[in-house]
Amino acid sequence: MTFKLTAPKLHVTEKHVAGACLELLQYRGYFPVRLQSGYWKSLDGKRVRRMGFPGLPDYVAAHETYPAVFLETKAPKGKLSGAQEQTIWGMRSAFRLAVVAVSDVGALDAWLDEHEAAARKRWQNQ
């Protein structure tokens, strides 16, 4: 009998992407907090409450020096829902908030470089 070794097939999920992004945020000095959204039913089943709103990003991350960041994570090849696209557009355009949607940690790292550089540039121009 012969044995043949094969590499395991890796299936990267949104949970993997989120975990890597949270580690990166913490490494860079951000404090990430999960934003909950959805319906919650009481234990007795008599009450249903809505938490958050449709399209709310997954996390907000505060930093001592830089403006806070809202983060939406997706699995590789994942797409934003219509509600997420609308909410992110509104947050960026109406409130000028920093919102990023990523499907890999490298994209978040590059985006944070730009986010922090833009903040430093704004401070120099004041």
C-alpha positions as CSV (number, residue, x, y, z in Angstrom):
1,M,0.0,0.0,0.0
2,T,1.4,3.4,-0.9
3,F,0.6,6.7,0.7
4,K,0.2,9.9,-1.2
5,L,0.3,13.2,0.7
6,T,-1.7,16.1,-0.5
7,A,-2.0,19.6,0.8
8,P,-5.3,20.3,2.6
9,K,-7.8,22.4,0.8
10,L,-8.1,25.7,2.6
11,H,-11.4,27.4,2.7
12,V,-11.1,31.0,3.9
13,T,-14.3,32.3,5.5
14,E,-15.4,35.7,6.6
15,K,-14.6,34.6,10.2
16,H,-10.9,34.0,9.2
17,V,-10.7,37.4,7.5
18,A,-12.3,39.1,10.5
19,G,-9.9,37.5,12.9
20,A,-6.8,38.5,10.9
21,C,-8.2,42.1,10.5
22,L,-8.9,42.4,14.3
23,E,-5.3,41.2,15.1
24,L,-3.9,43.8,12.6
25,L,-6.0,46.6,14.1
26,Q,-4.9,45.7,17.6
27,Y,-1.2,45.5,16.5
28,R,-1.5,49.0,15.0
29,G,-3.0,50.4,18.2
30,Y,-6.7,50.4,17.4
31,F,-9.4,49.2,19.8
32,P,-12.0,47.2,17.7
33,V,-15.6,46.8,18.9
34,R,-18.2,44.5,17.3
35,L,-21.3,46.2,16.1
36,Q,-24.3,44.0,16.4
37,S,-27.2,44.1,13.9
38,G,-30.2,41.9,13.5
39,Y,-33.2,40.6,15.4
40,W,-33.0,39.2,18.9
41,K,-35.8,37.1,20.5
42,S,-36.2,37.0,24.3
43,L,-35.8,33.6,25.9
44,D,-39.5,33.3,26.5
45,G,-40.1,34.1,22.8
46,K,-42.5,36.9,23.6
47,R,-40.4,39.9,22.6
48,V,-38.4,40.6,19.5
49,R,-36.0,43.5,19.3
50,R,-34.1,45.0,16.4
51,M,-30.4,45.7,17.2
52,G,-28.5,48.1,14.9
53,F,-29.8,48.6,11.4
54,P,-29.4,46.9,8.0
55,G,-26.0,47.5,6.4
56,L,-24.3,48.4,9.7
57,P,-20.5,47.6,9.4
58,D,-19.2,44.7,11.4
59,Y,-16.8,46.7,13.6
60,V,-15.7,50.2,14.7
61,A,-12.1,50.7,15.8
62,A,-11.0,53.6,17.8
63,H,-7.4,54.9,18.0
64,E,-5.7,57.3,20.3
65,T,-4.2,59.4,17.5
66,Y,-6.1,58.6,14.3
67,P,-9.8,59.0,13.4
68,A,-12.0,55.9,14.1
69,V,-12.5,53.4,11.4
70,F,-15.6,51.4,10.5
71,L,-14.8,47.9,9.1
72,E,-16.9,45.5,7.1
73,T,-15.3,42.1,6.5
74,K,-16.2,39.7,3.7
75,A,-15.0,36.3,2.7
76,P,-12.8,36.2,-0.4
77,K,-15.0,36.9,-3.4
78,G,-17.8,38.0,-1.0
79,K,-19.9,40.9,-2.1
80,L,-21.6,43.7,-0.2
81,S,-25.4,43.6,0.1
82,G,-27.5,46.5,-1.2
83,A,-28.1,47.7,2.3
84,Q,-24.4,47.6,3.1
85,E,-23.5,49.6,0.0
86,Q,-26.1,52.2,0.8
87,T,-25.1,52.5,4.4
88,I,-21.4,52.7,3.6
89,W,-22.1,55.3,0.9
90,G,-24.1,57.4,3.4
91,M,-21.5,57.1,6.2
92,R,-18.8,58.3,3.8
93,S,-20.7,61.0,1.9
94,A,-23.0,62.5,4.5
95,F,-20.8,62.1,7.6
96,R,-17.3,61.9,6.1
97,L,-16.6,58.8,8.2
98,A,-13.7,56.4,7.4
99,V,-15.4,53.1,6.3
100,V,-13.5,50.2,4.7
101,A,-14.8,46.9,3.3
102,V,-12.1,44.2,2.9
103,S,-11.8,40.5,2.0
104,D,-8.2,40.1,3.1
105,V,-5.9,41.6,5.8
106,G,-3.4,42.9,3.3
107,A,-6.0,45.3,1.8
108,L,-6.8,46.6,5.3
109,D,-3.1,47.1,6.1
110,A,-2.7,49.2,2.9
111,W,-5.9,51.1,3.5
112,L,-4.8,51.9,7.1
113,D,-1.5,53.3,5.7
114,E,-3.4,55.7,3.5
115,H,-5.9,56.6,6.3
116,E,-3.2,57.4,8.8
117,A,-1.1,59.3,6.2
118,A,-4.2,61.4,5.2
119,A,-4.8,62.2,8.9
120,R,-1.2,63.3,9.4
121,K,-1.4,65.5,6.3
122,R,-4.6,67.2,7.5
123,W,-2.9,68.0,10.8
124,Q,0.2,69.5,9.0
125,N,-2.1,71.8,7.0
126,Q,-3.9,73.2,10.1
